[in-house]
Amino acid sequence: MGIETFPEIENFQKLPHQVIVKGGELSYQVSKGADLTGIVINNSGNDIRDIRVHAVLFDEDKIPILSQSIQALPEKLAQGGIGSFTFQFEHGERKIADYYLYTNWKFDEGD
């Protein structure tokens, strides 16, 4: 499911029953590197916590050049909650041709 289908979704029942991570456009400047901003949607059916987003970057030949992970904000999401993340990659002058995102998280069983 591409990010372009999100405006057509009327409710969370049409989304897959999972935690969904979607990245936006990569912005790139030689002096600063690349930035990647995206969202995390909790549609797992339960509250979740300790949400970590992982990114693997690929070059023009589909060879991985960098792997990085960050904590999503907020760190806890209720069912239907939406969080965000922003990666900042300082990898020199090589442009990023492609990337892969995935998440790790735990169920929030309350305290």
CNS distance restraints for C-alpha pairs under 8 A (distance, minus, plus):
assign (resid   1 and name CA) (resid   5 and name CA) 6.87 0.50 0.50
assign (resid   2 and name CA) (resid   6 and name CA) 7.75 0.50 0.50
assign (resid   3 and name CA) (resid  22 and name CA) 6.57 0.50 0.50
assign (resid   5 and name CA) (resid   9 and name CA) 6.95 0.50 0.50
assign (resid   9 and name CA) (resid  14 and name CA) 6.59 0.50 0.50
assign (resid   9 and name CA) (resid  15 and name CA) 7.62 0.50 0.50
assign (resid  10 and name CA) (resid  14 and name CA) 7.53 0.50 0.50
assign (resid  11 and name CA) (resid  15 and name CA) 7.72 0.50 0.50
assign (resid  12 and name CA) (resid  43 and name CA) 6.90 0.50 0.50
assign (resid  12 and name CA) (resid  80 and name CA) 6.85 0.50 0.50
assign (resid  15 and name CA) (resid  43 and name CA) 7.24 0.50 0.50
assign (resid  16 and name CA) (resid  43 and name CA) 7.14 0.50 0.50
assign (resid  17 and name CA) (resid  43 and name CA) 5.38 0.50 0.50
assign (resid  17 and name CA) (resid  44 and name CA) 5.14 0.50 0.50
assign (resid  17 and name CA) (resid  45 and name CA) 7.02 0.50 0.50
assign (resid  18 and name CA) (resid  42 and name CA) 6.79 0.50 0.50
assign (resid  18 and name CA) (resid  43 and name CA) 5.11 0.50 0.50
assign (resid  18 and name CA) (resid  44 and name CA) 4.27 0.50 0.50
assign (resid  18 and name CA) (resid  45 and name CA) 7.79 0.50 0.50
assign (resid  19 and name CA) (resid  40 and name CA) 7.03 0.50 0.50
assign (resid  19 and name CA) (resid  41 and name CA) 5.77 0.50 0.50
assign (resid  19 and name CA) (resid  42 and name CA) 4.69 0.50 0.50
assign (resid  19 and name CA) (resid  43 and name CA) 5.47 0.50 0.50
assign (resid  19 and name CA) (resid  44 and name CA) 5.60 0.50 0.50
assign (resid  19 and name CA) (resid 103 and name CA) 7.72 0.50 0.50
assign (resid  20 and name CA) (resid  40 and name CA) 5.61 0.50 0.50
assign (resid  20 and name CA) (resid  41 and name CA) 5.07 0.50 0.50
assign (resid  20 and name CA) (resid  42 and name CA) 6.53 0.50 0.50
assign (resid  20 and name CA) (resid  43 and name CA) 7.31 0.50 0.50
assign (resid  21 and name CA) (resid  38 and name CA) 7.36 0.50 0.50
assign (resid  21 and name CA) (resid  39 and name CA) 5.84 0.50 0.50
assign (resid  21 and name CA) (resid  40 and name CA) 4.48 0.50 0.50
assign (resid  21 and name CA) (resid  41 and name CA) 6.46 0.50 0.50
assign (resid  21 and name CA) (resid  53 and name CA) 7.87 0.50 0.50
assign (resid  21 and name CA) (resid 101 and name CA) 6.84 0.50 0.50
assign (resid  21 and name CA) (resid 102 and name CA) 6.50 0.50 0.50
assign (resid  21 and name CA) (resid 103 and name CA) 6.98 0.50 0.50
assign (resid  22 and name CA) (resid  38 and name CA) 5.50 0.50 0.50
assign (resid  22 and name CA) (resid  39 and name CA) 5.46 0.50 0.50
assign (resid  22 and name CA) (resid  40 and name CA) 6.54 0.50 0.50
assign (resid  22 and name CA) (resid 101 and name CA) 7.38 0.50 0.50
assign (resid  23 and name CA) (resid  36 and name CA) 6.77 0.50 0.50
assign (resid  23 and name CA) (resid  37 and name CA) 5.93 0.50 0.50
assign (resid  23 and name CA) (resid  38 and name CA) 4.03 0.50 0.50
assign (resid  23 and name CA) (resid  39 and name CA) 6.50 0.50 0.50
assign (resid  23 and name CA) (resid 101 and name CA) 7.47 0.50 0.50
assign (resid  24 and name CA) (resid  36 and name CA) 6.54 0.50 0.50
assign (resid  24 and name CA) (resid  37 and name CA) 5.65 0.50 0.50
assign (resid  24 and name CA) (resid  38 and name CA) 5.26 0.50 0.50
assign (resid  25 and name CA) (resid  36 and name CA) 6.45 0.50 0.50
assign (resid  25 and name CA) (resid  37 and name CA) 7.25 0.50 0.50
assign (resid  26 and name CA) (resid  34 and name CA) 6.47 0.50 0.50
assign (resid  26 and name CA) (resid  35 and name CA) 5.71 0.50 0.50
assign (resid  26 and name CA) (resid  36 and name CA) 4.93 0.50 0.50
assign (resid  26 and name CA) (resid  37 and name CA) 7.57 0.50 0.50
assign (resid  27 and name CA) (resid  34 and name CA) 5.48 0.50 0.50
assign (resid  27 and name CA) (resid  35 and name CA) 5.28 0.50 0.50
assign (resid  27 and name CA) (resid  36 and name CA) 6.73 0.50 0.50
assign (resid  28 and name CA) (resid  32 and name CA) 7.49 0.50 0.50
assign (resid  28 and name CA) (resid  33 and name CA) 5.64 0.50 0.50
assign (resid  28 and name CA) (resid  34 and name CA) 4.29 0.50 0.50
assign (resid  28 and name CA) (resid  35 and name CA) 6.54 0.50 0.50
assign (resid  28 and name CA) (resid  95 and name CA) 7.49 0.50 0.50
assign (resid  29 and name CA) (resid  33 and name CA) 5.26 0.50 0.50
assign (resid  29 and name CA) (resid  34 and name CA) 6.36 0.50 0.50
assign (resid  30 and name CA) (resid  92 and name CA) 7.15 0.50 0.50
assign (resid  30 and name CA) (resid  93 and name CA) 5.76 0.50 0.50
assign (resid  32 and name CA) (resid  90 and name CA) 6.59 0.50 0.50
assign (resid  33 and name CA) (resid  88 and name CA) 7.24 0.50 0.50
assign (resid  33 and name CA) (resid  89 and name CA) 5.62 0.50 0.50
assign (resid  33 and name CA) (resid  90 and name CA) 4.67 0.50 0.50
assign (resid  33 and name CA) (resid  91 and name CA) 6.20 0.50 0.50
assign (resid  33 and name CA) (resid  92 and name CA) 6.46 0.50 0.50
assign (resid  33 and name CA) (resid  93 and name CA) 7.41 0.50 0.50
assign (resid  34 and name CA) (resid  88 and name CA) 5.88 0.50 0.50
assign (resid  34 and name CA) (resid  89 and name CA) 5.08 0.50 0.50
assign (resid  34 and name CA) (resid  90 and name CA) 6.66 0.50 0.50
assign (resid  34 and name CA) (resid  91 and name CA) 7.96 0.50 0.50
assign (resid  34 and name CA) (resid  96 and name CA) 7.96 0.50 0.50
assign (resid  35 and name CA) (resid  86 and name CA) 6.87 0.50 0.50
assign (resid  35 and name CA) (resid  87 and name CA) 5.54 0.50 0.50
assign (resid  35 and name CA) (resid  88 and name CA) 4.63 0.50 0.50
assign (resid  35 and name CA) (resid  89 and name CA) 6.23 0.50 0.50
assign (resid  36 and name CA) (resid  86 and name CA) 5.57 0.50 0.50
assign (resid  36 and name CA) (resid  87 and name CA) 5.05 0.50 0.50
assign (resid  36 and name CA) (resid  88 and name CA) 6.66 0.50 0.50
assign (resid  37 and name CA) (resid  84 and name CA) 7.43 0.50 0.50
assign (resid  37 and name CA) (resid  85 and name CA) 5.69 0.50 0.50
assign (resid  37 and name CA) (resid  86 and name CA) 4.28 0.50 0.50
assign (resid  37 and name CA) (resid  87 and name CA) 6.35 0.50 0.50
assign (resid  38 and name CA) (resid  84 and name CA) 5.74 0.50 0.50
assign (resid  38 and name CA) (resid  85 and name CA) 5.53 0.50 0.50
assign (resid  38 and name CA) (resid  86 and name CA) 6.58 0.50 0.50
assign (resid  39 and name CA) (resid  82 and name CA) 6.71 0.50 0.50
assign (resid  39 and name CA) (resid  83 and name CA) 5.59 0.50 0.50
assign (resid  39 and name CA) (resid  84 and name CA) 4.32 0.50 0.50
assign (resid  39 and name CA) (resid  85 and name CA) 6.25 0.50 0.50
assign (resid  40 and name CA) (resid  72 and name CA) 7.63 0.50 0.50
assign (resid  40 and name CA) (resid  82 and name CA) 5.60 0.50 0.50
assign (resid  40 and name CA) (resid  83 and name CA) 4.98 0.50 0.50
assign (resid  40 and name CA) (resid  84 and name CA) 5.86 0.50 0.50
assign (resid  40 and name CA) (resid  85 and name CA) 7.81 0.50 0.50
assign (resid  41 and name CA) (resid  80 and name CA) 6.64 0.50 0.50
assign (resid  41 and name CA) (resid  81 and name CA) 5.96 0.50 0.50
assign (resid  41 and name CA) (resid  82 and name CA) 4.59 0.50 0.50
assign (resid  41 and name CA) (resid  83 and name CA) 6.50 0.50 0.50
assign (resid  42 and name CA) (resid  47 and name CA) 7.71 0.50 0.50
assign (resid  42 and name CA) (resid  48 and name CA) 7.49 0.50 0.50
assign (resid  42 and name CA) (resid  77 and name CA) 6.49 0.50 0.50
assign (resid  42 and name CA) (resid  78 and name CA) 6.96 0.50 0.50
assign (resid  42 and name CA) (resid  79 and name CA) 5.51 0.50 0.50
assign (resid  42 and name CA) (resid  80 and name CA) 5.28 0.50 0.50
assign (resid  42 and name CA) (resid  81 and name CA) 5.49 0.50 0.50
assign (resid  42 and name CA) (resid  82 and name CA) 6.47 0.50 0.50
assign (resid  43 and name CA) (resid  79 and name CA) 5.75 0.50 0.50
assign (resid  43 and name CA) (resid  80 and name CA) 5.48 0.50 0.50
assign (resid  43 and name CA) (resid  81 and name CA) 7.81 0.50 0.50
assign (resid  44 and name CA) (resid  79 and name CA) 6.73 0.50 0.50
assign (resid  45 and name CA) (resid  79 and name CA) 5.64 0.50 0.50
assign (resid  46 and name CA) (resid  78 and name CA) 6.82 0.50 0.50
assign (resid  46 and name CA) (resid  79 and name CA) 5.37 0.50 0.50
assign (resid  46 and name CA) (resid 107 and name CA) 6.88 0.50 0.50
assign (resid  46 and name CA) (resid 108 and name CA) 7.57 0.50 0.50
assign (resid  47 and name CA) (resid  76 and name CA) 7.42 0.50 0.50
assign (resid  47 and name CA) (resid  77 and name CA) 5.79 0.50 0.50
assign (resid  47 and name CA) (resid  78 and name CA) 4.28 0.50 0.50
assign (resid  47 and name CA) (resid  79 and name CA) 5.25 0.50 0.50
assign (resid  47 and name CA) (resid 107 and name CA) 6.07 0.50 0.50
assign (resid  47 and name CA) (resid 108 and name CA) 5.26 0.50 0.50
assign (resid  47 and name CA) (resid 109 and name CA) 7.54 0.50 0.50
assign (resid  48 and name CA) (resid  76 and name CA) 5.71 0.50 0.50
assign (resid  48 and name CA) (resid  77 and name CA) 5.41 0.50 0.50
assign (resid  48 and name CA) (resid  78 and name CA) 6.44 0.50 0.50
assign (resid  48 and name CA) (resid  79 and name CA) 7.78 0.50 0.50
assign (resid  48 and name CA) (resid 105 and name CA) 6.56 0.50 0.50
assign (resid  48 and name CA) (resid 106 and name CA) 5.59 0.50 0.50
assign (resid  48 and name CA) (resid 107 and name CA) 4.37 0.50 0.50
assign (resid  48 and name CA) (resid 108 and name CA) 4.64 0.50 0.50
assign (resid  49 and name CA) (resid  75 and name CA) 5.62 0.50 0.50
assign (resid  49 and name CA) (resid  76 and name CA) 4.15 0.50 0.50
assign (resid  49 and name CA) (resid  77 and name CA) 6.35 0.50 0.50
assign (resid  49 and name CA) (resid 105 and name CA) 5.95 0.50 0.50
assign (resid  49 and name CA) (resid 106 and name CA) 5.38 0.50 0.50
assign (resid  49 and name CA) (resid 107 and name CA) 6.09 0.50 0.50
assign (resid  49 and name CA) (resid 108 and name CA) 5.41 0.50 0.50
assign (resid  50 and name CA) (resid  71 and name CA) 7.39 0.50 0.50
assign (resid  50 and name CA) (resid  75 and name CA) 5.31 0.50 0.50
assign (resid  50 and name CA) (resid  76 and name CA) 6.46 0.50 0.50
assign (resid  50 and name CA) (resid 104 and name CA) 7.81 0.50 0.50
assign (resid  50 and name CA) (resid 105 and name CA) 5.29 0.50 0.50
assign (resid  50 and name CA) (resid 106 and name CA) 6.10 0.50 0.50
assign (resid  51 and name CA) (resid  71 and name CA) 6.04 0.50 0.50
assign (resid  51 and name CA) (resid  72 and name CA) 5.64 0.50 0.50
assign (resid  51 and name CA) (resid  75 and name CA) 5.60 0.50 0.50
assign (resid  51 and name CA) (resid  76 and name CA) 6.98 0.50 0.50
assign (resid  51 and name CA) (resid 103 and name CA) 6.83 0.50 0.50
assign (resid  51 and name CA) (resid 104 and name CA) 5.86 0.50 0.50
assign (resid  51 and name CA) (resid 105 and name CA) 4.44 0.50 0.50
assign (resid  51 and name CA) (resid 106 and name CA) 7.23 0.50 0.50
assign (resid  52 and name CA) (resid  69 and name CA) 6.66 0.50 0.50
assign (resid  52 and name CA) (resid  70 and name CA) 5.67 0.50 0.50
assign (resid  52 and name CA) (resid  71 and name CA) 4.53 0.50 0.50
assign (resid  52 and name CA) (resid  72 and name CA) 5.70 0.50 0.50
assign (resid  52 and name CA) (resid 103 and name CA) 5.53 0.50 0.50
assign (resid  52 and name CA) (resid 104 and name CA) 5.23 0.50 0.50
assign (resid  52 and name CA) (resid 105 and name CA) 6.27 0.50 0.50
assign (resid  53 and name CA) (resid  69 and name CA) 5.49 0.50 0.50
assign (resid  53 and name CA) (resid  70 and name CA) 5.51 0.50 0.50
assign (resid  53 and name CA) (resid  71 and name CA) 6.24 0.50 0.50
assign (resid  53 and name CA) (resid  72 and name CA) 6.34 0.50 0.50
assign (resid  53 and name CA) (resid  85 and name CA) 7.62 0.50 0.50
assign (resid  53 and name CA) (resid 101 and name CA) 6.96 0.50 0.50
assign (resid  53 and name CA) (resid 102 and name CA) 5.90 0.50 0.50
assign (resid  53 and name CA) (resid 103 and name CA) 4.53 0.50 0.50
assign (resid  53 and name CA) (resid 104 and name CA) 6.65 0.50 0.50
assign (resid  54 and name CA) (resid  67 and name CA) 7.33 0.50 0.50
assign (resid  54 and name CA) (resid  68 and name CA) 5.80 0.50 0.50
assign (resid  54 and name CA) (resid  69 and name CA) 4.16 0.50 0.50
assign (resid  54 and name CA) (resid  70 and name CA) 6.65 0.50 0.50
assign (resid  54 and name CA) (resid 101 and name CA) 5.62 0.50 0.50
assign (resid  54 and name CA) (resid 102 and name CA) 5.34 0.50 0.50
assign (resid  54 and name CA) (resid 103 and name CA) 5.95 0.50 0.50
assign (resid  54 and name CA) (resid 104 and name CA) 7.98 0.50 0.50
assign (resid  55 and name CA) (resid  67 and name CA) 5.69 0.50 0.50
assign (resid  55 and name CA) (resid  68 and name CA) 5.43 0.50 0.50
assign (resid  55 and name CA) (resid  69 and name CA) 6.12 0.50 0.50
assign (resid  55 and name CA) (resid  99 and name CA) 6.68 0.50 0.50
assign (resid  55 and name CA) (resid 100 and name CA) 5.65 0.50 0.50
assign (resid  55 and name CA) (resid 101 and name CA) 4.67 0.50 0.50
assign (resid  55 and name CA) (resid 102 and name CA) 6.77 0.50 0.50
assign (resid  56 and name CA) (resid  64 and name CA) 6.63 0.50 0.50
assign (resid  56 and name CA) (resid  65 and name CA) 7.65 0.50 0.50
assign (resid  56 and name CA) (resid  66 and name CA) 5.82 0.50 0.50
assign (resid  56 and name CA) (resid  67 and name CA) 4.42 0.50 0.50
assign (resid  56 and name CA) (resid  68 and name CA) 6.64 0.50 0.50
assign (resid  56 and name CA) (resid  99 and name CA) 5.54 0.50 0.50
assign (resid  56 and name CA) (resid 100 and name CA) 5.21 0.50 0.50
assign (resid  56 and name CA) (resid 101 and name CA) 6.64 0.50 0.50
assign (resid  57 and name CA) (resid  64 and name CA) 5.58 0.50 0.50
assign (resid  57 and name CA) (resid  65 and name CA) 5.70 0.50 0.50
assign (resid  57 and name CA) (resid  66 and name CA) 5.20 0.50 0.50
assign (resid  57 and name CA) (resid  67 and name CA) 6.31 0.50 0.50
assign (resid  57 and name CA) (resid  96 and name CA) 6.51 0.50 0.50
assign (resid  57 and name CA) (resid  97 and name CA) 7.80 0.50 0.50
assign (resid  57 and name CA) (resid  98 and name CA) 6.11 0.50 0.50
assign (resid  57 and name CA) (resid  99 and name CA) 4.44 0.50 0.50
assign (resid  57 and name CA) (resid 100 and name CA) 6.64 0.50 0.50
assign (resid  58 and name CA) (resid  62 and name CA) 5.13 0.50 0.50
assign (resid  58 and name CA) (resid  63 and name CA) 5.15 0.50 0.50
assign (resid  58 and name CA) (resid  64 and name CA) 4.30 0.50 0.50
assign (resid  58 and name CA) (resid  65 and name CA) 5.48 0.50 0.50
assign (resid  58 and name CA) (resid  66 and name CA) 7.29 0.50 0.50
assign (resid  58 and name CA) (resid  96 and name CA) 6.10 0.50 0.50
assign (resid  58 and name CA) (resid  97 and name CA) 5.98 0.50 0.50
assign (resid  58 and name CA) (resid  98 and name CA) 5.12 0.50 0.50
assign (resid  58 and name CA) (resid  99 and name CA) 5.72 0.50 0.50
assign (resid  59 and name CA) (resid  63 and name CA) 5.53 0.50 0.50
assign (resid  59 and name CA) (resid  64 and name CA) 6.53 0.50 0.50
assign (resid  59 and name CA) (resid  65 and name CA) 6.44 0.50 0.50
assign (resid  59 and name CA) (resid  94 and name CA) 7.70 0.50 0.50
assign (resid  59 and name CA) (resid  95 and name CA) 6.98 0.50 0.50
assign (resid  59 and name CA) (resid  96 and name CA) 5.36 0.50 0.50
assign (resid  59 and name CA) (resid  97 and name CA) 5.07 0.50 0.50
assign (resid  59 and name CA) (resid  98 and name CA) 6.66 0.50 0.50
assign (resid  60 and name CA) (resid  96 and name CA) 7.29 0.50 0.50
assign (resid  60 and name CA) (resid  97 and name CA) 5.16 0.50 0.50
assign (resid  60 and name CA) (resid  98 and name CA) 7.60 0.50 0.50
assign (resid  62 and name CA) (resid  97 and name CA) 7.78 0.50 0.50
assign (resid  62 and name CA) (resid  98 and name CA) 7.40 0.50 0.50
assign (resid  66 and name CA) (resid  91 and name CA) 7.98 0.50 0.50
assign (resid  70 and name CA) (resid  85 and name CA) 7.57 0.50 0.50
assign (resid  70 and name CA) (resid  87 and name CA) 7.31 0.50 0.50
assign (resid  71 and name CA) (resid  75 and name CA) 6.82 0.50 0.50
assign (resid  71 and name CA) (resid  85 and name CA) 7.37 0.50 0.50
assign (resid  72 and name CA) (resid  83 and name CA) 6.42 0.50 0.50
assign (resid  72 and name CA) (resid  84 and name CA) 5.76 0.50 0.50
assign (resid  72 and name CA) (resid  85 and name CA) 5.07 0.50 0.50
assign (resid  73 and name CA) (resid  83 and name CA) 5.39 0.50 0.50
assign (resid  73 and name CA) (resid  84 and name CA) 5.39 0.50 0.50
assign (resid  73 and name CA) (resid  85 and name CA) 6.26 0.50 0.50
assign (resid  74 and name CA) (resid  83 and name CA) 5.81 0.50 0.50
assign (resid  74 and name CA) (resid  84 and name CA) 7.40 0.50 0.50
assign (resid  76 and name CA) (resid 108 and name CA) 7.73 0.50 0.50
assign (resid  77 and name CA) (resid  81 and name CA) 5.17 0.50 0.50
assign (resid  77 and name CA) (resid  82 and name CA) 6.95 0.50 0.50
assign (resid  77 and name CA) (resid  83 and name CA) 7.20 0.50 0.50
